[in-house]
Amino acid sequence: MNARRAAIAFVAILMAGSLAVAVWYLTFRSAIDGDPAGDVPSTLTAPSTMDASTDATASTDPAGEPSAQAPEPLPSTSSSPVPIVGAAGIGDSLYPGLGNGGYDVQHYLLDLMYDPPTRFLQGVATISALAGDPLSSFNLDLKQLEAREVLVDGAPAQFAQTEGELSVTPVTPIPAGAVFTAEVTYAGTARPVSSAALPASIGWFGENDGVYVMSEPDAASSIFPANDHPLDKATFDIVITVPAGFEAAANGVTVGEPERLADGSVRTAFRHEFPMVPYLLAIGIGDFDIEESESAGGVPIRNYFEEDVTEGVRMAFSRQGEMIDFYEDLFGPYPFEVYGALVVESGTGAFAALETQTLSTFPIGIGADVYDEAIVAHEVVHQWFGNSVSLADWDDIWLNEGFATYGEWLWTAEQRAGGDLTSLVSNEYNLVSGREFLDRGTARGAVDDILAQNFPPPGTPPAGDLFNGAVYLRGGLLLHALRLELGDPSFFATLQAFAREFQYGNATTADFVAIAEREAGAELDTFFDAWLLEKAPPPIPQLGLEPPP
């Protein structure tokens, strides 16, 4: 059975049940194409007060000085001066219980200590936030780990923890517009947790005496207390203490040198000065080979390879600098201060990957000797679309995965002789339209079942199957069809304007449509509605593609 036949069989098997990993398409697509795949201070402190006129999401260095700025806070949801109870949900259309209302986190300082043999995690999270409402109490998301103490602006606060919500009542109400600090001490056994969005466990994975985390969309709160929704982005300081013989990796850049403590453990500090969604937190613990390079355009790259990762796998990551240069030409400047990959062996994570900000996470099969370069490209694209430009609502997940998929196709086609993007697009269209199955003799009823389960309209993803195939494939096909409609100058101007105008913020499908219409000088609602809401993908007449009758 050749690779594409194996993929078709795989999809047929899916009719019997849901996928076991969130990013199933990365496996599926790989099978289709057949491609091989200074000193750290002992403590870092965040200030308990900040000037309310300071731009939202300013992070702080160990001395308490602002080190970065980011978007304005969320507007108040209440016009009353009477303190209210902050909402235990941010109002997402698919997952209304995710996140919390009433405040906007500016900065997280996470001080973590982990013991790999016991998987015991201890943490102190210092959260600087701006109150959008006058608050008598507020909620943080925290599940599986137990809060042991909560301070608000240095004073002990009452708190209660139930069903993933940590409700905090400070001694005195917090006025609207005030910047306040919540310090949460917590601990527990770190392990993966179930997700509302997919039938798989996500979060903290401890394997082979090492650790990686993959928290999209709702498991950041299994690692630290958070406002766990993309609408609330913040800057991060991350301090990780591990036993002797282990190293730590995290987002951003290291602050000074790792500090060896009296008991032999090692404490390493990291700082990321750009706004980040909580699920994009990267943590790696293990024995790493650290390889450093730089893109031609000057972006520093550092890769953390678990020591047993083979040279064959490492080769797939050798062109990340070229990828960044390639995508800068298409999308605009790389949005962050550094990039790289965390590559770890995993008994359960093969083929999955996550675009953890500035340090994408790649669990690979134990003993693997090849890895798909296209997956590496996919996660690079996400640094622009998904990370810098983030979702405002999980219903718009196609904006993340469709853009990353199309960028992956662009890189893949560029590497092939003749740059045959049309052939690649045609193959994927015939898959999602069902034509490929019908051409192989699959009964129409069975094909309809396959398409309904795996390729629902990408603009209305099922809450329990957020990462279905359509948000990847039909999202990517939409972008190619838009390119053919607009022409290359207007299309790439649209992508660059979207990346620029919503950089470090949040966007919706309507925001992208508005930019595309501005660049096209024409109304595009009919085009987008057909691609995002209709059961079958619309024709692409420029390529002679249409769904089977």
N, C-alpha and C positions, 0 to 999 in steps of 0.2 A: 504494500500500500504506500503510495507516494505521499508527500507532505500535505498536499491539498486534500487528498482523499481522507487522510487522518483527521484533518480539521473538520470535514463534513461529518465524519462519524462522531467526532467529539460533540458537535452541535446537536446531533440526533440524540446522543446520550443525555444532553441537558434537558430534554423534554421530560425526563423522569424525575428531575429535581433541580434545585437551584445551585448556583455556582458556589464553590468553596472559598473563593478569594474575591476581594473587591475588584481588583483590576484584572478580571478574567480575560479581557480583550488582549492584554499584552501576551498572554500565552497563546491565545487563539490566532493573533496576527503573526506571531513568530512561526507557528506551525504552517500557516498559509504560505508565507513568503519563502520559508525554508532557509532563511538567513541564519548563520552562526551567531548564532547569537554571541620688662623689669620684674621683680619678684611678685608673686601673688600674695596679697595681704591675707591674713588669717580669716578675716571677715570682710564682706562687702556690705555696705549699708546704703539703703535708699533713704532720702530725706522724708521726714514725717510731714513737712509742709512744703508747698511750692507756691510761687506767685501765681495767682489765678489768671493773670494776663499772659502767662507763658503759653505758647502754642501747645495744643494737646499732644500727648505722647512724647514728651521730652524725656529721654532717659538720663541717668545720672552716672557719673564715674564714682570711684570709691571716695573721692573727696567731696562729693555732693554737687559737682558742677554739671550743668546741662551738657549733654554730648550729642544730641540729635533732636530734630523736630519732625513732626508728622501732622496728619490732617486734624482739622478742628473736631471738637467733641460732638457726639450725637446731641441733637436738640432735646430740650426738656419735653417730657410727655405730660406734664402737669402744670397748670397755671396757678395752682393753689400754693400759698406759703405754708400751709399746714403740712407737717411731715407725713409721708406716706410709706407704706411697705413696698419696697422695690419688687417689680414683677419677677416671678420665678419662670421666666421664659422671654425670649427676645421677640417672638412673633413670627418665626419662620413658617412659611406656608406648608412645608412638608413635615417639619419637626418643631411644632410650636413650643415644646418644653425645653428646647436647647437654648443655651445662653440665659441671660438675665437682663432685666430692665432697670432704669434709674441711674445708671452711672456708665462711664466710659473708662476702661483701663488705659492708663498711660504707659506703665512700665511694670514688668515682672522681674524681680530678683529671686532666683531659685537657688537655694543652697541645699544640695542633695548629697546624701551618704548612702552607698549601696554595698551590700555584702553578697557577692555572687553565690557562694555555696548555700546560703539560707534564703536568698532572694528577698531579703528584708531591706526595705527602702525607708529611710528617714528623710524628712525634708522640712525646711522653713521657707515659705513663700512670702515675700514682702511685695505687696501689690499697691502701687500708686494709682489712684483713680480720681476722676473728676465727676462729681455728682451732677447729674442732669436734672434731678428732682430733689426737693427736700426729703431726706430719708430718715425715717425712724428705725428702719432695718433694711437689709439688703441680702441678696443671695449670691453665693458662688457655687459653681458646679464642682463637686468632689465625690467620686464613687470609688468603692473598694478599699480605699485608704481612710484611716480614722483621724479626724481632727482632734488634737489634744489641748490646744490652747489657741485663742484668738485675741489679738490686740488690735484696737482701732486708735490710731494716732497715739500709740504708746500705752493706752489704758485698757485693762482687761474688759472684754465684751462678752455678753451672753451669746451662746450659740447652740444650735441644734442641728443634727445631721440625720437625714432620712431620704431614702430613695434617690441618692445622687445629688441632693440639694443640701448645701450648708447655709443655713439661715443665721445671720449675724445681727445682733441688736447692740449698737454702741451705747455707752453710758449717756451720751447726749446726742440728739438728732444731728444729722449732717445737713447744713444748708445747701440749697441749690447753688451751683457755681463754685463750691469749695473743693479743693483738692485734698483728699484724705489718704491715709495709708492703713491697709489691713495687713497684719502679720499673722500667718497661720502656721502653727507647728503641727505636723502630721506624721503618720507612720503606718506601715503595714506590709504585707507580702505583695510584691509587685508581680502581676500576671496579666495575661490578656483578658479582655472583657467582651461581652456580647455587644452587638451594635443594633440600633434601630433600622439601619439602612441596608444591611446585607446579612446573609446567613453565615457569618464567619466571625471569629474572635479577632479583635484588634487591640492595639495599645502596646504594652510592655512585653517584649519577648526575651526571656532569658534562656539561652541554649548554649551548651558546650562551654560553660563558664564565661560566656559573653552575653552582651545585651545589645538589642536594637529596638527602636520604637516605630510603630506605624499606626497613627492615631486618627486618620481620616475616616469618617467625618466627626465622630462624637466620643473619642476616647482620650483626648488630652486631659480631661478631668479625672482619668484613672491614674494620672502621673503627678498632677499638681492642681491645686484649686484655681479655677479659671472662669472667665466668662467665655464659655466654650462655644463660640459661634463666629463665623468669618466677619460679621459686621464689627466686631470689637478687636481691632488690631492694636498691637502694642510693641514696644521695644523690649529687649531681653538682656539681662545678665544671668549667666548660668554657671554655677560653681558645683563641681562634682568631685567627691572624695571616694576613692576606691582603694582596696587593699593593695599591698605590695605585689608586684607582678602583673598588675593591670594598668591599662591606660584608658583615658576618657576622650571622647570626641563630642562636639556639639556645634550648633549653628554659629556663624560669625567667625571672629578671630580670637585667638588666645590673648589673655591679658597677662603680660609678664611670662615667667617660666613656671612650670609645675613646681609645687612646694611639697617637699617630703616632710611629713610630720613625725613626731617622736615615736609613734608606734609603727612606723614604716609605711603607713598609708600615704597616698599621693593625692594632692588637692590641686585641681586645674580649673582656671577661670576662663570663661568665654564671654564675649560681648557681641551682640548684633544690634546695630544702631538704626536699623530700618524697621518700619512697622511690619509685624508678622501675625498671622492668624495662629491661634493656639495649636491647632492640629499639625502645624508645620514644624513643631519642635523636633529637633534631631538629637538623639543621644546614642552614643556607641560606647560600650565598655568591652575591652578585650585586650589582646596582644596584637598590636598593629604595626605594619610597615607604613610609614608616612612618606608619600612621594609628592614632591612639589614641582610646579612648573608655572608657566604664564602663557596666556593667549597672546597672539601677535598684537592685539589691541591693548594689552597691558593688564588684563584681568588675572589676578593671582589664582592659582588652582592648587588645592591640596587634597589628596586622596588618602583615605584610611583603608588599607587593605588588611583584613585579618590575615595573619601570617601564613596560613595554609592555602590561601587563594592562589590558584595556579597562574602562570604567566599567560596561558591562553585566555583566561578570563580577563586578566589585567589589560590585555591588548584592546579589548572592546572599549576601554576607558582612555586610551592613549590619544584620542582625537577630540577630547572635550574642548580644548582651546580652539581648534578649527571650527567646531560646532558653534561656539560662542561668537566667533568672528562672522560666520555664515549668517547666524540669526540677527546679529547686530545690523547687518546690511539690509535685512528684511523688516525688522521690527523696531529698530532704534537701539540706543545704548543699553548695554547690560545694566540692570537696575540696582545691583548690590555691590558690596565691597570685595567679595570673594566668591569662589565656587569650588565644588569638588564633590566627591562621592565617598560614601561609607559602604564598603563591600564586605559582607559577612557571610560565612557559611551557615546554612539553616536547614534543618530537616523538614521544615514546613513551609518555608517562604519562597521556594524556587519559583521564578517567573513573576512574582509580585515585585513592585517597586513603588517608591513614594517620593514625591518631589520636595522632601523636607528642605526648608529654605536655606540656600547657600551650600547645603550638604545633603544631596539626594541619597536616599537609602536603598540599597540593593541586596536583599537576602538572596543567596544563590544556593543551588543544590550542593550538598556535600560532595567534594571530589570533582565538581564540574570542571571541564577543561575548555569550554567555549562559553561565550555570552553574546547575546544579540545587541549589536551596536545601535540598532533602531530604538531599543528601549532606552538606552543611554540618551539618545537624541530627544526622545519624548520628554524625559524629565528635565532636560536643559530648557526646552521650550516653556515648560511650566513656570520657570523663574519669571518670565514675562507675564504669562497668562495663567492665573491661578494663585500666584504668589504676590507679585507686585500689583497686578490688577486681580482683585479677589471678588468672589461672589458676594452679593448682598442677600441672596436667598438660595437655598439648596435646590430649588426648582430649576435654577439656571445652570446646573452642573455641566451642560453641554458647552458652555463658554470655557470651562477649564479643559475638558477632555477632547472636545472637537478641535480646539485650537492646537493642543499638544499633538493630537493625531495628525492634523494636516501639516504641522511643522515637521513631524517625523517623516511623513511622505515626501516632503520637499527635500529633506536631507538624503533619504534613501534614493530618490530618483536622481539626485545630483551625483551620487556615487556610481550609478549604473551607466554603462556605455550608452550614449545617446540621450541620457536623462529622460527616460521614458515614463513620465508622470501619467500620461494618458492611459497607458496599459495598467498601471497600478490602480488608478481611480476606477477604471472599467471593471477590473476584477472585484473590487470592494463593492461597487454598485450592484453587480450581478449577484453578489452574496446577500446583501441586505434586502434586495428586491425579491429574492427567492428564485430568480431565474436559474442560478447555478444548481440548486437542488432539483428543480424540474427537469433540467437538461440531463441530469443523472438518473432520471426515472423515479424520483420520489413522488409519492401520491400527493395530489394537491392539498387534500385535507391535512396530511402530515406536515407539509410545507407551511400551511397557514398556522398550524400550532407552533412550529419552530419560530416563525417570525413574530407571532404574538408574544411568545415568552422571552425571546432574546433581543428583539428589535422593535420595541414599542415606540411611539412618537417621541423624539428626544426632548421636546418642549414640555412634556408632561410625564416625567419619569415616575415610576411607582415608588412609593416611600420605602417599601421593603426590598427594592432591587435598584438602588440608586445608580450603581455602576453597571448598568446593562450595556449591551453592545451598541445600541443606537446612539448613546451620548458620545461614544467614540467615533463610530463609522459614519453615521448619518450627519453627525456634527462636522466631521472632516469633509464629507461630500458636499454639505451645504456651503462650506467655504470655497471649495473649488468651483461649484456652480456660480457662486457670487463673483468669483474672479472672472469667469467667462462672461458674466453679465456686465460687469463694470469695466473690464479691461485691466491690464496689469498696473498702469499708473494710478488709477483711482482705487483699485483694490488694495495695493500695498500702502497707499496714503491712508486708507481707512484703518488698516491694522496699526500703522504707526501712530495715528491720531488717537486710537483707542488706548494703546499702551502709554502714550504720553499724557493724555487728559485724565486718565484714571489711575495714574501711577501712584502706588502706595495707598490706594483707596479701594473702594468697592464699586461694582458696576452690575447692571442688569441687562437682560436681552434688549429691553427698550433703549438703553443707552447705546448699545452697539448698533442697533437699527438706525437710530437717529444720526450717528456719525456716518454710516454707510449711505444713508439718503442724502446727507449733506455733500458727501464727496461725489455721489452719482448725479445729484441734481434731479432726482426722481423719487417717487413714492415706491417703497419696497415692501409694504405690509403683506401684499398678496404672495410675494416670493417667500418671505420668512414664514408666514402662516402655513404654506404648503409644506415646507421642509420640516417645520417644528411640530406641527399639529396633526397633519394628515396621517392616516394609517400606513399608506404606501409612500415611498419616496417619489417625488415628482420626476418627470423626465429631465434629462440633460440633453437637449436637442443638438447642441454643438458637438456632442460626442456620439450621437445616435443611440443614446441610452434611454430606455423606458422600462417601467415595470411590466411583467408579463400580464396578459389579459386574465 
